[in-house]
Amino acid sequence: MTKIIIYCRLSSMDETPLLQKFNQGLLDIRETFHKTGRLDDSNAKLDEIVKLLCVEVASIYEPQSNIPSLENILNRHKNSDSFIRDINRILVKASYLDIFCNSAGESLLGSNPRLNLPESEGDIAKKMAQLIVETFNGYLRSPNNLKTFELINESFGHFVRDNFRNNIEDAQYMTTPEVVNFICELAFDEIKHTKNRNIIVCDPSCGVGSFLVQFYKIWVHSKLANKTQVTLLGQDKVDRMARLAKINLLLFAAKKAIIQRGNSLLPGSILDKYYEKCDLILTNPPFGARFRTTELNLHSHQFFPCLNDFIQSTDANLDSELLFMDRYLSLLRPGGSAFVVVPDAIISATGLPKLMRNCLSQQYSVISITELPAVTFAQAGTRTKTCILHFRKEKPHSNSRVFFASAKSLGFEVASRKGVPFKRHEGQNELPKILQSLRSQSGNAKTNSTITHSMDPSCVSTPYAKLSEEPWTPNHHSANRYSTLAMLDEKSLSGGFELVRLRDLVMPTNQYRRSTKLSTDTKCISVLHVGDFGSLNIRELMEYTPKYPGQPCAPGDVLFSKINPRIPRVLVVPNLGFPLSCSTEFEVMRAKEPFSPYEIMLLLLSTYAQSQINSLTSGTSSSHNRIKTEQLLNILLPFPKGRNRPNSSYSQLIKNYQTAHTSLVQANIELHKDWQHINKLLTK
């Protein structure tokens, strides 16, 4: 049912019989596989279609090979007898053609290029061949109708994504088209003024070749195609991916694309020949793999310029995303640029990620960082937070700036039906607006202040020095945060307010109470026990048994939840008559004299504070955002001058809030007692 919805949507975009036939053909093939029970592995089904597509491509691009077209093969097999035997013979022959072989003579069709079907099931093979003849063939053997074929290619892309949806290891290769298009448009801007030389565009973990295909489509339909040559270079460690990438590029007549199977982090691959030669690197590297430094130290000087000293001096594991970042620097020519989809850790984590950031910002140039929404890779089974990092292999200039953007929507959400994730169009893709802002921001390069280019989506450019002074998380540099800080400055300049950092109002208690022993009758306040305006769920508190004892807290402490602070959870700890602890996700603070804990709580819940706090969070996903203690304590709060006057409206507000909050907690205590009494009465 999910697939029908997807393909009907695509068909509605263009009612051509060709596209309708293509969509229906894919559905029929899938249904045939399902009915027969053949090839229950979804990747194997995809492989069979790709193998037949290779026959058709070979018959067009290698006419001297005398490989017949699929239409000719179908015509001489009116029934299914020996169809698979004939196809297998042709596939073996095609596998040795130059277009399917790498520099080492290995075929991208693998060691066994035959169909993975018994000869008795020629009907399935004929259906797949007929689909290719009636659809891809219409594009490949006629003047290219790019609009129609882009729709067909999108349908085929959905077919690929559907097949990979429940295999996360393979699904990581499926970068969503909205992100691919954005990156390729930005990358083309980098080289659009180049003339009279060969441009090398590389993806060291190319997957199905999406970045190379999209860049080629932009280049071949531009004026630059008459002035330059483009070498498309892709490599992937998985045979299936390299095969798909090669076919993907051949469909767009990129016959000279170099696609190889190999590990881009180890020596012995085609990339060894391209040291400091690549103009552009467009990629989404695999996250989460780990390599031992002992595997890397013999070639780390050339491959990993930033991490070489660490690799040479330490026996440890390194994350693949860090190694890939460093590898790109070795492959780029001076002045070349990389556009990389990176996990949040690269942008915000300490340790080696920070070492890499320091190296990038000081020895090279960071151009832009664009935050992507958590839904970006949800169809592949993960909501890991990611950013697009653009850097250039050149020293930063004295007037360099960094562009920060945050896309809250890509124009879709991912829902699940019967456990199967599918893409549902919702909202608007904000990346085109960000692209427009990026292209227009260069005119302000000499300004020494932060410039807001767009509030929604957030797009700002800042002086380059901020890379060493502040976190790289685009949300930290949100237009909303800078707007709030500007308003606070205005209030301060108006003379009626003074700005004070939270650290001047409170004292964190975590350190000096850490060794305090908790008694056995201690109750623990969870983050989920705190509601709007500091309300406390007494019933859940009394019933809660934590896995861990928590940290000590005392009446009058201010608790602030550092996890997911977009849901404000602030509490003044009440005196309940028994000892209390709280979750370690809370920052526990004690108000300094002469400030009131209720004053601190009310200020932390204010719009001015919340705007800053929400811009200072970072984390691996939308549901695991945190603000660090240091950043929390540095937020600015506006205080009315004369706040201590007894009859001032500000002082009266604090008193009213304290009275209301105390009454609220007391009411919850009484409600809990009444609830206990009625239960006891009814159970007698």
C-alpha positions in Angstrom: 0.0 0.0 0.0 2.8 2.4 0.8 4.5 1.9 -2.5 1.2 2.5 -4.4 0.9 5.9 -2.6 4.4 6.8 -3.5 4.1 6.0 -7.2 0.7 7.5 -7.7 2.1 10.7 -6.3 4.9 10.7 -8.8 2.5 9.8 -11.7 0.3 12.8 -10.9 3.3 15.0 -11.6 3.4 13.9 -15.2 0.6 11.9 -16.8 2.7 10.5 -19.7 2.0 6.9 -20.5 5.7 6.2 -20.3 5.9 7.2 -16.6 2.7 5.4 -15.7 3.9 2.2 -17.4 7.3 2.5 -15.6 5.7 2.9 -12.1 3.2 0.1 -12.8 6.0 -2.1 -14.0 8.0 -1.7 -10.8 4.9 -2.6 -8.8 4.2 -5.7 -11.0 7.8 -6.9 -10.6 7.7 -6.5 -6.8 4.4 -8.3 -6.7 5.7 -11.1 -8.8 8.7 -11.6 -6.5 6.3 -11.6 -3.6 4.0 -14.2 -5.1 6.7 -16.6 -6.1 8.7 -16.2 -2.9 11.9 -15.8 -4.9 14.7 -13.5 -3.7 13.3 -12.6 -0.4 16.3 -10.3 0.1 15.4 -6.9 -1.2 18.9 -6.1 -2.4 19.0 -9.2 -4.5 15.8 -8.1 -6.3 17.4 -4.8 -7.1 20.5 -6.6 -8.4 18.5 -8.5 -10.9 17.0 -5.4 -12.5 20.4 -3.7 -12.6 22.0 -6.7 -14.3 19.4 -6.6 -17.1 19.9 -2.8 -17.3 23.6 -3.4 -17.8 22.8 -5.5 -20.9 20.8 -2.6 -22.4 23.4 -0.1 -21.6 26.2 -2.3 -23.1 24.2 -2.7 -26.3 24.0 1.1 -26.7 27.5 2.3 -25.5 29.6 -0.7 -26.7 28.1 -1.4 -30.2 31.3 -3.1 -31.3 30.7 -5.8 -28.7 27.7 -7.1 -30.7 25.7 -7.4 -27.5 22.0 -7.5 -28.5 19.4 -5.2 -27.1 16.9 -6.6 -24.6 14.2 -6.0 -27.2 16.0 -8.3 -29.7 16.5 -10.9 -27.0 12.8 -10.8 -26.0 11.8 -11.1 -29.7 13.7 -14.3 -30.2 12.3 -15.8 -27.0 8.5 -15.7 -27.5 8.2 -18.1 -24.6 10.3 -18.3 -21.5 12.3 -21.3 -22.4 16.1 -20.7 -22.3 15.6 -16.9 -21.8 17.6 -16.9 -18.6 20.3 -19.1 -20.2 20.7 -16.7 -23.1 20.8 -13.6 -20.7 23.4 -15.2 -18.5 25.7 -15.9 -21.5 25.3 -12.2 -22.6 25.9 -11.0 -19.0 29.2 -12.9 -18.7 30.3 -11.3 -22.0 29.2 -7.8 -20.9 31.0 -8.1 -17.6 34.4 -7.9 -19.4 33.6 -4.7 -21.3 35.7 -1.6 -20.3 32.6 0.4 -19.1 32.0 -2.2 -16.4 35.7 -2.8 -15.4 37.9 -0.9 -13.0 41.6 -0.2 -13.5 42.6 -3.5 -12.0 40.4 -5.4 -14.5 37.8 -6.3 -12.0 34.2 -6.3 -13.2 31.6 -4.1 -11.3 29.2 -6.9 -12.1 31.1 -9.1 -9.7 32.6 -12.6 -10.0 29.2 -14.1 -10.9 27.4 -11.7 -13.2 24.6 -14.2 -14.0 20.9 -13.8 -12.9 20.2 -15.3 -9.6 17.2 -17.2 -10.9 16.7 -20.7 -12.1 16.1 -21.2 -15.8 12.6 -22.4 -15.0 11.6 -18.8 -13.9 12.1 -17.0 -17.2 8.8 -15.3 -16.8 10.1 -13.1 -14.0 13.2 -12.2 -16.0 11.2 -11.4 -19.1 8.9 -9.0 -17.1 12.0 -7.2 -15.8 13.5 -7.0 -19.3 10.1 -5.8 -20.8 10.0 -3.0 -18.1 13.4 -1.8 -19.1 12.6 -1.9 -22.9 9.4 0.1 -22.4 10.8 2.7 -20.1 14.6 3.2 -19.8 14.8 2.2 -23.5 12.6 5.0 -24.4 15.0 7.4 -22.9 18.3 5.8 -23.8 17.5 5.3 -27.5 15.8 8.6 -28.3 16.6 12.3 -27.9 16.7 12.9 -24.2 13.5 14.2 -22.6 15.2 15.2 -19.4 12.0 16.3 -17.6 10.3 12.9 -18.2 13.4 10.9 -17.4 14.1 12.9 -14.2 10.7 11.7 -13.0 11.5 8.1 -14.1 14.8 8.3 -12.3 13.0 9.6 -9.2 10.7 6.6 -9.4 13.6 4.3 -9.7 15.2 6.1 -6.8 12.1 5.3 -4.7 12.4 1.7 -5.7 16.0 1.7 -4.5 15.1 3.4 -1.3 12.3 1.0 -0.7 14.6 -1.9 -1.1 17.1 -0.4 1.4 14.6 0.8 3.9 15.0 -2.0 6.5 18.8 -2.4 6.0 20.4 0.6 7.8 23.9 -0.4 6.7 22.8 0.0 3.1 20.3 2.8 3.7 23.1 5.2 4.8 24.0 5.5 1.1 20.6 7.0 0.3 21.1 10.7 0.8 17.7 12.4 0.3 17.4 14.3 -3.1 16.7 17.6 -1.4 20.1 17.6 0.3 21.9 16.2 -2.9 20.4 19.0 -5.0 21.4 21.7 -2.5 25.0 20.5 -2.2 25.5 20.2 -6.0 24.1 23.7 -6.6 26.5 25.1 -4.1 29.4 23.1 -5.5 28.7 24.3 -9.0 28.9 27.9 -7.8 32.5 27.1 -6.7 33.7 26.2 -10.2 31.2 28.0 -12.6 33.9 30.6 -13.6 36.5 28.0 -14.4 37.7 27.8 -18.0 39.8 25.6 -20.2 40.8 22.8 -17.8 39.6 19.5 -16.5 37.6 19.6 -13.3 37.8 16.6 -11.0 34.7 15.9 -8.9 35.0 13.1 -6.4 32.9 11.2 -3.9 35.1 8.8 -1.9 32.0 6.9 -0.5 29.7 7.3 -3.5 26.9 4.9 -2.6 24.6 4.9 -5.7 26.3 7.9 -7.1 23.6 10.5 -6.3 26.0 13.4 -5.9 28.0 12.7 -9.0 24.9 12.2 -11.1 23.2 15.4 -9.9 26.4 17.5 -10.4 26.8 16.1 -13.9 23.2 17.0 -14.8 23.9 20.6 -13.6 27.2 20.8 -15.5 26.1 19.3 -18.8 23.2 21.7 -19.1 25.3 24.8 -18.2 27.4 27.1 -20.4 30.5 25.7 -18.6 30.1 22.4 -20.4 31.5 24.1 -23.5 34.5 25.5 -21.7 35.7 22.7 -19.4 35.9 18.9 -19.1 34.6 17.1 -16.0 36.1 13.9 -14.5 33.6 12.2 -12.2 35.4 10.0 -9.7 33.5 7.7 -7.3 34.6 4.9 -5.0 32.7 2.7 -2.6 33.8 -0.4 -0.6 30.6 -2.3 -1.4 30.3 -4.0 -4.9 26.6 -3.4 -5.1 27.0 0.4 -4.6 29.8 0.8 -7.1 27.7 -1.1 -9.6 24.6 1.0 -9.0 26.7 4.2 -9.2 28.1 3.2 -12.5 24.7 2.4 -14.0 23.3 5.6 -12.6 25.9 7.6 -14.4 25.7 5.7 -17.6 22.0 6.5 -17.7 22.9 10.1 -18.1 25.6 9.4 -20.7 28.5 10.0 -18.3 30.4 7.2 -20.0 33.8 8.4 -18.8 33.0 8.4 -15.1 35.5 6.5 -13.0 33.7 4.3 -10.5 35.8 1.9 -8.5 35.3 -0.5 -5.6 37.7 0.1 -2.7 38.3 1.5 0.8 39.0 5.2 0.6 40.7 5.2 4.0 43.3 2.6 3.1 46.0 2.6 0.4 45.8 0.6 -2.8 42.7 2.2 -4.4 42.2 4.5 -7.4 42.2 7.5 -5.0 46.0 7.1 -4.5 46.4 8.7 -7.9 44.4 11.8 -7.0 46.4 13.2 -4.1 45.9 17.0 -4.1 44.1 16.8 -7.4 40.4 17.0 -6.7 38.5 20.3 -7.3 35.4 19.2 -5.5 34.4 16.5 -3.0 30.7 16.0 -2.6 29.8 13.2 -0.2 27.9 11.7 2.7 30.5 9.5 4.4 29.5 6.4 6.5 29.2 7.2 10.2 30.1 4.9 13.1 32.8 2.6 11.7 36.0 2.5 13.7 39.6 2.1 12.6 42.6 1.2 14.8 45.5 3.7 14.6 47.8 0.7 14.0 46.0 0.1 10.7 46.6 3.7 9.6 50.0 4.8 10.8 52.0 3.6 7.8 50.1 6.0 5.5 48.7 8.6 7.9 51.2 11.3 7.0 49.8 11.6 3.4 46.2 10.5 4.1 45.4 12.3 7.4 47.2 15.7 7.7 45.3 16.8 10.8 45.2 13.5 12.7 48.6 12.2 11.8 50.4 13.2 15.1 47.6 11.5 17.1 47.7 8.4 14.9 51.5 8.1 15.2 51.5 8.5 19.0 48.5 6.6 20.2 47.1 3.1 20.0 43.3 3.8 19.9 40.2 3.6 17.8 39.2 6.4 15.5 35.7 7.1 14.1 35.4 6.9 10.3 33.7 10.3 10.0 36.8 12.0 11.4 39.1 10.0 9.2 37.1 10.8 6.1 37.1 14.5 6.9 40.9 14.4 7.1 41.1 12.3 3.9 39.3 14.9 2.0 41.9 17.5 2.9 44.6 15.2 1.3 42.6 14.7 -1.9 41.7 18.4 -2.5 43.9 20.5 -4.6 44.9 23.9 -3.2 41.8 26.0 -3.5 39.5 23.0 -3.8 36.3 22.6 -1.8 34.5 19.9 0.1 30.8 19.6 0.8 30.2 16.9 3.5 27.2 15.7 5.4 28.5 15.2 8.9 27.0 14.0 12.2 26.5 16.5 15.0 29.6 15.2 16.9 31.9 16.7 14.2 30.4 20.1 14.9 30.0 20.1 18.6 31.8 17.3 20.4 35.0 17.7 22.4 38.2 15.6 22.1 39.3 14.6 18.6 36.4 16.3 16.9 37.5 19.6 18.5 41.1 18.8 17.3 39.8 18.4 13.8 37.7 21.6 14.0 40.8 23.6 15.2 42.8 22.2 12.3 40.1 23.0 9.8 39.5 26.6 11.0 43.2 27.5 11.4 44.9 25.9 8.4 42.0 25.8 6.0 38.8 27.8 5.5 35.3 26.9 6.8 32.8 28.6 4.4 29.4 27.5 5.7 27.6 25.1 8.1 24.0 24.2 7.4 22.0 22.3 10.0 19.6 19.7 8.7 16.4 18.6 10.4 16.3 15.3 12.3 13.9 13.8 9.6 16.6 14.0 6.9 17.6 10.3 7.2 14.5 9.0 9.0 13.5 6.9 6.0 16.8 5.1 6.4 15.9 4.4 10.0 17.9 7.1 11.9 17.1 10.6 13.2 20.7 11.4 13.8 21.3 15.1 13.7 23.5 16.2 10.8 24.9 19.3 9.1 26.4 20.1 5.7 29.9 21.4 6.2 31.6 23.3 3.4 35.3 24.0 3.7 38.0 25.1 1.2 41.7 24.1 1.1 43.1 27.6 1.6 44.1 29.8 4.6 41.3 32.0 5.9 41.5 35.7 4.9 41.5 38.6 7.4 38.0 39.5 6.4 36.6 35.9 6.0 33.2 35.2 7.3 31.3 32.0 8.1 27.7 31.4 7.0 25.4 29.5 9.5 22.0 28.2 8.5 19.3 26.0 10.0 16.8 24.1 7.9 13.8 23.1 10.0 12.0 21.4 7.1 12.9 19.7 3.9 9.3 19.6 2.7 8.6 16.1 4.0 8.0 14.0 7.1 8.6 10.3 7.5 5.7 8.2 8.9 5.4 4.5 9.5 2.7 2.2 8.3 2.8 -1.4 9.6 6.4 -0.9 10.5 7.5 0.4 7.1 8.8 4.0 6.9 7.6 6.2 4.0 8.0 9.8 2.9 5.0 12.1 3.2 5.1 15.5 1.7 4.5 18.1 4.4 5.7 21.7 4.8 8.2 23.5 2.5 11.8 22.6 1.7 13.8 25.5 3.2 17.1 24.6 1.5 16.4 26.7 -1.7 15.8 29.8 0.5 19.1 29.0 2.3 20.9 28.6 -1.1 19.6 32.0 -2.1 20.8 33.6 1.1 24.2 32.0 0.7 24.6 33.3 -2.8 23.7 36.9 -1.7 25.7 37.1 1.5 29.2 37.7 -0.1 28.5 41.4 -0.6 28.8 42.0 3.1 32.2 40.4 3.5 33.9 43.5 5.0 31.4 44.0 7.9 32.8 43.1 11.3 29.5 42.3 12.9 27.0 39.4 12.6 24.6 39.9 9.8 21.1 38.3 9.7 20.2 37.3 6.1 17.0 35.6 6.9 15.0 35.0 10.1 13.0 32.0 8.7 14.9 29.9 7.8 17.7 31.2 10.1 20.6 32.4 8.0 23.4 34.5 9.4 27.0 35.3 8.6 29.6 36.0 11.3 33.2 37.1 11.5 35.6 34.2 11.1 36.9 34.7 14.7 33.7 33.2 16.1 34.8 29.7 15.0 37.4 29.8 17.7 35.3 31.7 20.2 32.0 29.9 20.1 30.5 26.4 19.1 30.0 25.6 15.5 26.4 24.4 15.9 24.3 26.5 13.5 21.4 26.6 16.1 23.8 28.4 18.4 24.2 31.1 15.7 20.5 31.3 15.1 18.9 34.5 13.8 16.5 34.3 16.7 19.3 34.3 19.3 21.1 37.2 17.7 17.8 39.1 17.5 17.2 38.5 21.2 20.7 39.6 22.1 20.2 42.8 20.0 16.9 43.5 21.8 18.7 43.0 25.2 21.4 45.4 24.2 18.7 48.0 23.2 17.1 47.5 26.7 20.4 48.0 28.3 21.2 51.1 26.3 17.8 52.6 27.1 18.9 53.0 30.7 15.9 51.2 32.3 17.6 47.7 32.4 20.9 46.1 33.1 22.1 42.8 31.7 23.4 40.2 34.1 24.7 36.7 33.3 23.0 33.8 35.0 26.3 32.9 36.7 26.2 36.2 38.6 22.8 35.3 40.1 23.3 31.7 41.1 25.8 29.2 42.4 25.8 25.7 40.9 25.7 23.1 43.8 26.6 20.0 41.8 30.3 20.1 42.7 30.3 20.7 46.4 27.3 18.3 47.1 28.6 15.5 45.0 29.9 13.5 47.9 26.7 13.9 50.0 25.2 10.5 51.0 21.5 10.0 50.4 19.3 8.4 53.0 17.1 5.5 52.3 13.9 7.5 52.5 15.0 10.0 49.9 12.6 10.6 47.0 14.0 11.5 43.5 12.6 14.3 41.3 12.6 13.2 37.7 12.6 15.6 34.7 9.2 14.3 33.8 7.8 15.2 37.2 8.1 18.9 36.4 5.4 20.7 34.4 4.4 24.2 33.4 5.5 27.1 35.6 7.3 24.8 38.0 4.4 22.5 38.9 5.4 19.3 40.6 3.6 16.0 40.1 3.5 14.8 43.7 1.8 11.5 42.9 4.4 10.4 40.3 7.2 11.6 42.6 6.0 9.4 45.5 5.6 6.4 43.2 8.9 6.8 41.4 11.8 4.4 42.0 14.8 5.5 40.0 17.5 3.1 38.7 20.2 5.4 40.1 20.0 7.6 43.3 20.4 10.9 41.5 22.1 14.0 43.0 21.2 15.8 46.2 18.9 18.8 46.2 17.4 20.9 49.0 14.4 23.2 49.5 15.0 26.5 47.8 17.2 25.1 45.1 16.4 25.9 41.5 16.3 22.9 39.2 16.7 23.4 35.5 16.4 20.5 33.0 19.4 20.5 30.6 17.9 17.8 28.4 15.5 18.9 25.7 15.2 22.4 27.1 12.8 23.3 24.3 10.3 21.9 26.9 10.9 24.4 29.7 11.2 22.5 33.0 12.3 24.7 36.0 11.4 24.1 39.6 12.0 25.7 43.0 12.4 22.6 45.2 9.7 22.7 47.9 9.9 21.5 51.5 8.0 18.2 51.5 9.1 17.1 54.9 11.5 14.4 53.6 14.9 14.4 51.9 15.0 14.8 48.1 17.4 14.1 45.2 16.9 14.8 41.6 17.9 13.5 38.1 21.5 14.3 37.0 19.8 15.9 33.9 19.0 18.8 36.2 21.4 21.7 36.8 21.0 22.4 40.5 21.5 26.1 41.4 21.3 28.1 44.6 20.2 31.8 44.3 22.9 34.3 45.5 21.9 37.0 47.8 19.8 39.2 47.4 18.1 37.3 44.6 15.1 35.0 45.2 14.9 31.5 43.8 11.4 32.3 42.4 12.9 35.3 40.7 15.5 33.1 39.0 12.8 30.6 38.0 10.6 33.2 36.5 13.5 34.8 34.6 14.6 31.4 33.2 11.1 30.8 31.9 11.0 34.3 30.2 11.0 34.6 26.4 14.5 36.3 26.5 16.0 33.4 28.4 14.3 30.6 26.4 15.3 32.1 23.1 19.0 31.9 24.1 18.7 28.5 25.8 17.0 26.9 22.8 19.8 28.2 20.5 22.6 26.8 22.7 21.5 23.1 22.6 23.3 20.4 20.8 22.9 16.6 20.6 22.7 13.5 18.4 19.0 13.8 17.7 16.0 16.1 18.2 15.0 14.0 21.2 18.4 14.1 22.9 19.3 17.8 22.9 21.2 19.2 25.8 22.6 22.5 26.9 26.0 22.5 28.6 26.4 24.0 32.1 28.9 26.6 30.9 26.6 27.8 28.1 23.5 27.9 30.5 25.4 30.0 33.0 26.4 32.5 30.3 22.9 33.5 29.1 22.0 37.1 29.6 19.0 38.2 31.7 17.5 41.7 31.8 16.9 43.3 35.2 14.9 46.5 35.7 17.0 49.1 37.5 15.5 49.7 40.9 14.3 46.1 41.2 14.9 46.2 44.9 12.4 48.9 45.7 9.7 47.3 47.8 6.8 48.8 45.8 8.2 48.4 42.3 6.0 46.4 39.8 8.9 44.0 39.3 9.2 43.2 43.1 5.4 42.8 43.3 5.5 40.3 40.3 8.1 38.2 42.0 6.1 38.1 45.3 2.9 37.2 43.4 4.7 34.4 41.5 6.2 33.0 44.8 2.8 33.0 46.4 1.1 31.4 43.4 3.8 28.7 43.1 3.8 27.9 46.8 0.0 27.6 46.7 0.3 25.3 43.6 2.7 22.9 45.2 0.6 22.9 48.4 -2.5 22.2 46.4 -0.8 19.3 44.7 0.2 17.9 48.1 -3.4 18.2 49.4 -4.8 16.6 46.2 -2.4 13.7 46.6 -3.4 13.2 50.2 -7.1 13.2 49.2 -6.4 10.7 46.4 -4.7 8.4 48.9 -7.6 8.7 51.4 -10.3 7.9 48.9 -8.3 4.8 47.8 -7.9 3.6 51.4 -11.7 4.2 52.0 -12.7 2.3 48.9 -10.5 -0.7 49.6 -11.8 -1.2 53.2 
